[in-house]
Amino acid sequence: MQNRKLLFGILAAVVVVAAAGLLWWQNKNAVKAYEFAGSIEQIQGTEIKLNGLFVVDNRPDLASEKNRTTVQVSLSDQTKIIREAVYLPKPEDLGEDKSFKVDDLRKEQEQVTFTQLQTDWETNQMSLRVKSDKNIYGKSKFKVSEISYKVAVQPLDQQ
């Protein structure tokens, strides 16, 4: 009887350790993403519908068109929205080949309101990069802590 209890205790301990090891291994190898990049499909209230890809470090194989998906992101009062204005060159400032390097253009970043983001979306086709404090990989709906986007400023709009 005593041996059975000891054997049962050892067996239970082995099962618990094996289960804990399995859970640790699965979590260690799980895909993690804290960013999503995509184009805006719809803005309704404080929610934005995006079509794009999860940004996964060290997994470039997940950045293919077959992994494109649609997600719904929610904003809160704490969500930081960063707008980067990229000033396009005037035609007379271009060389003979009419080309320019984006890295050489003047850029300005500023924190803006959700209203500004909506206004920019109404006048531009935009993509957003959203960040979350939690792993969002594979989720179709999540809250974001930060949104960043770029808008091109045409030469006529420049001051």
C-alpha positions in Angstrom: 0.0 0.0 0.0 2.8 2.4 1.0 4.6 1.6 -2.3 1.5 2.4 -4.3 1.1 5.8 -2.7 4.8 6.5 -3.4 4.5 5.3 -7.0 1.4 7.4 -7.5 3.0 10.5 -6.0 6.1 10.1 -8.3 3.9 9.5 -11.3 1.8 12.6 -10.5 4.9 14.7 -10.1 6.3 13.5 -13.5 3.0 14.4 -15.2 3.0 17.9 -13.7 6.6 18.5 -14.7 6.0 17.2 -18.2 2.8 19.3 -18.6 4.7 22.4 -17.4 7.6 21.7 -19.8 5.2 21.3 -22.7 3.4 24.6 -21.9 6.8 26.4 -21.6 8.0 24.9 -24.9 4.8 25.9 -26.7 5.0 29.4 -25.4 8.7 29.7 -26.2 8.1 28.7 -29.8 4.8 30.6 -30.3 4.8 33.4 -32.9 4.7 36.8 -31.3 3.8 40.1 -32.9 3.3 43.4 -31.3 2.8 45.4 -34.5 0.5 45.3 -37.5 0.9 47.2 -40.8 -1.9 47.8 -43.2 -4.1 50.0 -45.2 -7.2 51.6 -43.8 -10.5 50.1 -45.1 -12.9 51.8 -42.7 -13.0 54.2 -39.7 -16.0 53.9 -37.5 -16.1 55.6 -34.1 -12.8 54.9 -32.4 -12.2 51.7 -34.3 -10.2 51.3 -37.5 -10.5 48.3 -39.9 -7.1 47.5 -41.5 -6.0 45.1 -44.2 -2.4 44.1 -43.9 0.2 41.9 -42.2 1.4 41.2 -38.7 5.0 42.4 -38.2 6.9 39.4 -36.8 10.6 39.9 -35.9 12.9 37.1 -37.3 10.0 35.6 -39.4 10.2 37.2 -42.9 8.3 34.1 -44.2 5.2 35.5 -42.6 5.4 38.8 -44.6 3.8 37.3 -47.7 0.6 38.1 -49.5 -0.9 34.8 -48.5 -0.8 36.0 -44.8 -2.6 39.2 -45.5 -5.6 39.6 -43.2 -8.2 42.1 -42.0 -8.2 43.3 -38.3 -10.2 45.7 -36.2 -8.1 47.9 -34.0 -9.5 49.9 -31.0 -8.1 53.2 -29.8 -8.3 54.6 -26.3 -7.6 58.0 -24.8 -4.1 56.8 -24.2 -3.4 55.8 -27.8 -0.5 57.9 -29.2 -0.9 58.9 -32.9 2.2 60.0 -34.7 2.0 61.6 -38.2 5.0 62.0 -40.4 4.8 64.6 -43.2 7.1 63.9 -46.1 7.6 67.0 -48.3 7.8 66.1 -52.0 10.2 68.1 -54.1 9.1 70.8 -56.5 9.5 69.9 -60.2 12.1 72.6 -60.7 14.2 71.0 -57.9 14.4 67.7 -59.6 17.3 66.6 -61.7 17.2 65.7 -65.4 15.9 62.2 -64.7 13.1 63.6 -62.5 13.9 61.2 -59.7 14.6 61.8 -56.0 15.5 59.7 -52.9 12.9 59.5 -50.3 15.6 59.5 -47.6 16.7 62.9 -48.7 13.3 64.6 -48.4 12.4 66.9 -45.6 10.3 65.1 -42.9 8.4 66.3 -39.9 6.9 64.1 -37.1 4.3 65.3 -34.7 1.7 63.8 -32.4 -1.8 64.4 -33.7 -5.4 63.8 -32.7 -7.7 61.1 -34.0 -9.6 63.8 -35.8 -6.4 64.7 -37.8 -5.9 61.1 -38.7 -9.5 60.9 -40.0 -9.0 64.1 -42.0 -5.8 62.8 -43.5 -7.5 59.5 -44.4 -10.3 61.4 -46.2 -7.8 63.1 -48.5 -5.1 60.4 -48.8 -4.8 56.7 -49.3 -3.0 55.7 -46.2 -1.3 52.8 -44.5 -0.9 52.6 -40.7 1.5 50.9 -38.5 -0.1 50.1 -35.1 1.6 48.8 -31.9 0.2 47.0 -29.0 1.6 46.2 -25.6 0.4 42.6 -25.9 1.0 39.8 -28.4 -1.6 40.4 -31.1 -0.5 37.7 -33.6 -3.5 35.9 -35.1 -6.0 38.1 -33.4 -8.7 39.8 -35.4 -9.5 42.5 -32.9 -7.2 44.3 -30.4 -6.4 47.5 -28.6 -3.5 49.7 -29.8 -1.1 51.8 -27.8 0.4 53.7 -30.8 -0.4 54.5 -34.4 2.0 55.9 -36.9 1.5 56.9 -40.5 3.0 59.0 -43.3 1.4 61.6 -45.5 3.0 63.1 -48.6 2.9 66.9 -48.8 2.7 68.2 -52.4 4.8 71.2 -53.4 1.7 73.4 -53.7 0.7 72.6 -50.2 4.1 73.5 -48.8 4.7 76.7 -46.9 
